[in-house]
Amino acid sequence: MFTLHAAVLRRAQRRCAGWAPPARRGGSGPAKAWVAALDASRTVPFNLLAAMKTEIADAPPPDIALLASKLAKAGWRRAGRKEVAGVLDAAAAHLVQAKAVGKMTPYDTSMLMHAFAKCAHHHAPLMNHVAGEVAPRAASFNPFALSMTVWAYATLKCTHGELFSAAAQEGARQVGNFQPAGLSLTVWAFATVQHVAPELFERCLGEAVTQIGQFNSQNLANTVWAYA
């Protein structure tokens, strides 16, 4: 049911990748200075990335999520791929070792995973740690955080049954609060990892029909692909 030619799948992934969490400025301590420097940089700040790799463990978990989101900007992840990967690895290792994801809000967790997915950076220990933290508290995730999280896992080709089962249950419960983009990304993610969730898909379909007038071409393409 969910088999699709690889070329079509890549196009669907590119369309999904265009939807990002809203930007959040701030940070504290060194993180605040790093965010300001990243915002001001027009070229890859290699010296700054080296400092971040060494010192990122000192940043609070929400700031790490924010910094990861900043690093996911297209220019940096292309031109400074190796350096950005080094920072993300250091951040992931710290979050896993400190078991810090449980201290992050659903928004920060989804923003962190979105950043790793945008950078195509699969860090298995972090993915397992996040899934283990998110699944038991999926009820605290709103539709935006749910859709961003499952989108990130699907984009990184990471199938975590417990996470997707919890997200399916919670997504079905909250389906009336989803926006068109969230609906389309959610069903796209489940179809991509081939996680069968009949109740979720039935309810999402009903909600999609109700909201069809608000769907743009990207939302429509993702949704139709997921149900094909």
Buried (B, 14 or more C-beta within 10 A) or exposed (E): EBEBEEEEBEBBBEBBBEBEBEEBEEBEEBBBEBBEBBEEBEEBBEEBBEBBBEBBBEBBBBBBBBBBBBBBBEEBBEEBBEBBBBBBBBBBBBBBEEEBBBBBBBBBBBBBBBBBBBBBBBBEEBBBBBBBBBBEEBEEBBBBBBBBBBBBBBBBEBBBEEBBBBBBBBBBBBBEEBBBBBBBBBBBBBBBBEBEBEEBBEBBBEBBEEBEEEBEEBBBBBBBBBEE
